[in-house]
Structures are given as C-alpha cells and as structure tokens.
Amino acid sequence: MKSKINSNCYPLRLSALVLALSVAGLSACTSILPEPKPAPAIYRLSVPEMTGNVHSSGPVVNIMMPTAPHVLGGTDIILSPDGRRLTSAAGARWAEPVPEQLRHVLLDALAQDGQVLGVIPQGGTNAQFWLNMDIRAFEADFDQGEDQPPLAVVQLVLNMTETGSRKLLGTKNIRATARADERRVSSIVEAQDVATRKAMQEAVSWIKSMTGAHEKS
C-alpha cells in the first residue's frame, strides 16, 4: 500500500525556511550598523536676572546679527590646543549658534541695564542707531598646556552707526577672559560664561557712552 503524502507539509516547511533565512538576514544586516552614539550635552550662556518690569525710554539701537568666522558660527564648543589650531569639544555643543547666542545675551544685558533699548531689526522699528558685532574669538585656549585648565577668551569688535546719516560713530575692541577651574567641558562652559558677562558689561557701557555722547553733541 502506498503511503499518503500530506501536501500541506511543504508549505509549512517552506514558510519555516523563509522565516529562518529572513531572521538570519536581518541579524546579518543589523550587525553591520553602527551603534548609536550618546546624545551630546547641550549648554547655553546664562541669562541675567531682570529686576521688575524693564522699560527704556532712552536711545533705541538695532542689534544686527553678529558676524563670525565659519568655525565660530555654529554650535560647536571651540577649543584651541596651542593658540593656533582650533578643534571642538567632543560630546558637547551650544544650544544655538554662537552669533545668535551672543546677540541674545547683549539684548538681555541692555534690557537689564535699562538705559538703552536694544532691538532686533524688523519692519517698523524706529531705531536711531545700529550696532554691528564681529566675533573674533570665542574659545577656550590651553595657553598653559593641554594638561592644565584652559583660558576662556571672548574677543569682539563693535561698530556703532547712526541710522539716518549712516555715519560711523565709533569702534570698540573688547577682549575678556576667565580661567576654567578644571579641564572638564562643564567648567570650560562656566569660564566662557564668565568671560562673556565681562565682555557684555564693557559693551553696554560703551553703547551707552556712544549714544549719549552723540545725542548731546
């Protein structure tokens, strides 16, 4: 007697074989994919505390978007191993591009002072002056060697122009520094924050003197 062959066995075996090959293929594919990198730590400069309702009835200054070299124009936290070469901190970045961040910090510093109103240029803004900021340095310099805490450096060039006449009223070079306590990125960011606050204090004083001196002349 001939034995009966169950034709249903073949589809089952074929399906099992296809599944096994699919799993094996998937395993082979996933094994060559790079492992995901940890998310970078994100930092931002501190914002000055406002006391009460800040309102200025003084001069209005358009704060233009600062210019910067390409390497300083992004979100990288820049380090200088020897004062000449520039590199970026691994696994960390700024919350926003450096030019945008410095403009916001200057606007906040002017608002906190309250004697000059800094604004972002837009339609309908009636500003007597405009300010251009050129970022020359915004980095941590390992000036004492790579095994020592670096020096945070902020170097800016400010130009004040009268809106109506487009006359250049003055130029100010600002350089502020602060030593980090450690070689850690968080300590470097804190030093960069301190140096930035120093630079902005000097910038606000100069802006007030320029706008006040121009109005009295």
C-alpha positions as CSV (number, residue, x, y, z in Angstrom):
1,M,0.0,0.0,0.0
2,K,1.3,3.4,-0.9
3,S,1.6,5.8,1.9
4,K,-0.3,9.0,1.5
5,I,1.7,12.2,1.3
6,N,0.4,15.2,3.1
7,S,0.8,18.1,0.7
8,N,0.3,20.6,3.5
9,C,3.7,19.8,4.9
10,Y,5.6,21.5,2.1
11,P,4.1,25.0,2.5
12,L,4.8,24.8,6.3
13,R,8.4,23.7,5.8
14,L,8.9,26.3,3.1
15,S,7.5,29.0,5.3
16,A,9.7,28.0,8.2
17,L,12.7,28.0,5.9
18,V,11.9,31.5,4.6
19,L,11.4,32.8,8.1
20,A,14.7,31.3,9.3
21,L,16.5,32.9,6.3
22,S,14.8,36.2,6.9
23,V,15.8,36.3,10.6
24,A,19.4,35.3,9.6
25,G,19.5,38.0,7.0
26,L,18.1,40.6,9.4
27,S,20.7,39.6,12.0
28,A,23.4,40.0,9.4
29,C,22.2,43.4,8.4
30,T,21.8,44.8,11.9
31,S,25.2,43.6,13.0
32,I,27.0,45.9,10.5
33,L,25.1,49.0,11.5
34,P,27.0,51.5,13.8
35,E,25.9,51.6,17.4
36,P,24.0,54.8,18.3
37,K,26.2,57.5,19.8
38,P,25.1,59.1,23.1
39,A,23.3,62.4,22.8
40,P,25.6,65.4,23.2
41,A,25.4,67.6,26.3
42,I,23.9,70.9,25.4
43,Y,24.9,74.2,27.0
44,R,23.8,77.8,26.9
45,L,25.1,81.0,28.3
46,S,23.4,82.3,31.4
47,V,20.6,84.9,31.2
48,P,20.9,88.0,33.5
49,E,18.1,88.2,36.1
50,M,15.6,91.0,35.4
51,T,14.5,93.3,38.3
52,G,10.9,94.2,37.9
53,N,9.4,95.5,34.6
54,V,12.3,96.6,32.4
55,H,11.4,99.6,30.2
56,S,13.7,102.0,28.5
57,S,12.8,105.5,27.2
58,G,16.3,106.1,26.0
59,P,18.0,105.6,22.7
60,V,17.0,102.7,20.5
61,V,19.7,100.6,18.9
62,N,19.3,97.9,16.3
63,I,21.5,94.9,17.3
64,M,22.4,93.3,14.0
65,M,23.2,89.6,13.7
66,P,26.9,89.3,14.6
67,T,29.4,88.1,12.1
68,A,32.0,85.4,12.8
69,P,34.5,83.1,11.0
70,H,32.9,79.9,9.8
71,V,34.4,77.9,12.7
72,L,32.8,80.2,15.3
73,G,29.5,80.5,13.5
74,G,28.0,77.2,14.6
75,T,27.1,75.3,17.8
76,D,30.5,73.7,18.4
77,I,32.3,74.5,21.7
78,I,35.6,75.6,20.3
79,L,39.0,74.7,21.9
80,S,42.5,75.8,21.0
81,P,45.2,73.4,22.0
82,D,48.1,75.8,21.2
83,G,46.6,79.2,20.4
84,R,46.7,78.5,16.7
85,R,44.8,75.3,16.0
86,L,41.1,75.1,16.6
87,T,39.1,72.0,17.4
88,S,35.7,71.3,19.0
89,A,34.8,69.6,22.3
90,A,33.6,66.0,21.9
91,G,30.1,65.2,23.0
92,A,29.0,68.7,23.8
93,R,27.6,71.8,21.9
94,W,25.9,75.1,22.4
95,A,22.1,75.3,22.4
96,E,22.2,77.7,19.4
97,P,24.8,79.1,17.1
98,V,27.3,81.4,18.8
99,P,26.3,84.6,16.9
100,E,22.7,84.2,17.8
101,Q,23.6,83.4,21.4
102,L,25.8,86.5,21.8
103,R,23.2,88.8,20.3
104,H,20.6,87.5,22.7
105,V,23.0,87.9,25.6
106,L,23.7,91.5,24.6
107,L,20.0,92.3,24.3
108,D,19.4,90.9,27.7
109,A,22.3,92.9,29.2
110,L,20.9,96.1,27.7
111,A,17.4,95.3,29.0
112,Q,18.8,94.6,32.5
113,D,20.6,98.0,32.4
114,G,17.5,99.8,31.2
115,Q,19.1,102.9,29.7
116,V,19.3,101.8,26.1
117,L,16.7,99.8,24.3
118,G,18.3,97.1,22.1
119,V,16.1,95.6,19.4
120,I,16.3,93.1,16.6
121,P,15.9,94.8,13.2
122,Q,12.4,94.3,11.7
123,G,9.8,96.2,9.8
124,G,8.6,99.3,11.6
125,T,11.4,99.5,14.1
126,N,12.4,103.2,14.6
127,A,16.0,103.0,15.8
128,Q,18.4,105.9,15.9
129,F,21.4,103.7,15.8
130,W,22.6,100.3,14.7
131,L,25.3,98.1,16.1
132,N,27.4,95.6,14.2
133,M,29.3,93.0,16.2
134,D,32.2,91.0,14.8
135,I,33.2,87.9,16.8
136,R,37.0,87.5,16.6
137,A,37.4,84.8,19.3
138,F,35.0,82.7,21.4
139,E,37.0,79.7,22.5
140,A,39.0,78.0,25.3
141,D,42.7,78.4,24.9
142,F,45.0,75.8,26.5
143,D,47.7,78.5,27.0
144,Q,49.4,76.6,29.8
145,G,49.4,73.3,28.1
146,E,46.7,70.6,27.4
147,D,47.1,69.2,30.9
148,Q,46.1,72.5,32.6
149,P,42.7,74.2,32.8
150,P,42.2,76.5,29.7
151,L,41.6,80.2,29.4
152,A,38.2,81.2,28.0
153,V,38.5,84.0,25.6
154,V,35.9,86.4,24.1
155,Q,37.1,89.0,21.6
156,L,34.6,91.3,19.9
157,V,34.8,94.3,17.6
158,L,31.8,96.7,17.9
159,N,30.8,99.3,15.3
160,M,28.1,102.0,16.1
161,T,26.4,103.7,13.2
162,E,23.8,106.5,13.1
163,T,20.8,105.2,11.2
164,G,19.8,108.4,9.4
165,S,23.2,109.6,8.1
166,R,24.8,106.1,8.1
167,K,27.8,107.8,9.8
168,L,30.1,105.5,11.7
169,L,30.2,106.9,15.2
170,G,32.9,104.7,16.7
171,T,34.6,101.3,17.0
172,K,35.3,99.4,20.2
173,N,37.6,96.4,20.6
174,I,36.7,94.2,23.6
175,R,38.7,91.2,25.0
176,A,37.6,89.4,28.1
177,T,39.0,86.2,29.7
178,A,38.3,83.8,32.5
179,R,40.2,80.8,33.7
180,A,38.4,77.5,33.9
181,D,38.7,75.6,37.3
182,E,39.1,72.2,35.6
183,R,39.7,70.7,32.2
184,R,36.1,69.4,32.1
185,V,33.7,70.7,29.5
186,S,31.2,72.0,32.1
187,S,34.0,74.0,33.8
188,I,35.1,75.4,30.4
189,V,31.5,76.5,29.6
190,E,31.3,78.2,33.0
191,A,34.5,80.1,32.3
192,Q,33.2,81.0,28.8
193,D,30.0,82.3,30.5
194,V,32.1,84.5,32.9
195,A,34.2,85.9,30.1
196,T,31.0,86.7,28.1
197,R,29.5,88.5,31.0
198,K,32.6,90.7,31.3
199,A,32.6,91.4,27.6
200,M,28.9,92.4,27.7
201,Q,29.3,94.7,30.7
202,E,32.0,96.5,28.7
203,A,29.8,96.5,25.6
204,V,26.8,98.0,27.4
205,S,29.0,100.8,29.0
206,W,30.4,101.7,25.6
207,I,27.0,101.6,23.8
208,K,25.6,104.0,26.5
209,S,28.5,106.4,26.1
210,M,28.3,106.4,22.3
211,T,24.5,107.0,22.2
212,G,24.6,109.5,25.0
213,A,27.6,111.4,23.6
214,H,26.0,111.6,20.1
215,E,22.7,113.0,21.4
216,K,24.5,115.7,23.5
217,S,26.7,116.9,20.6
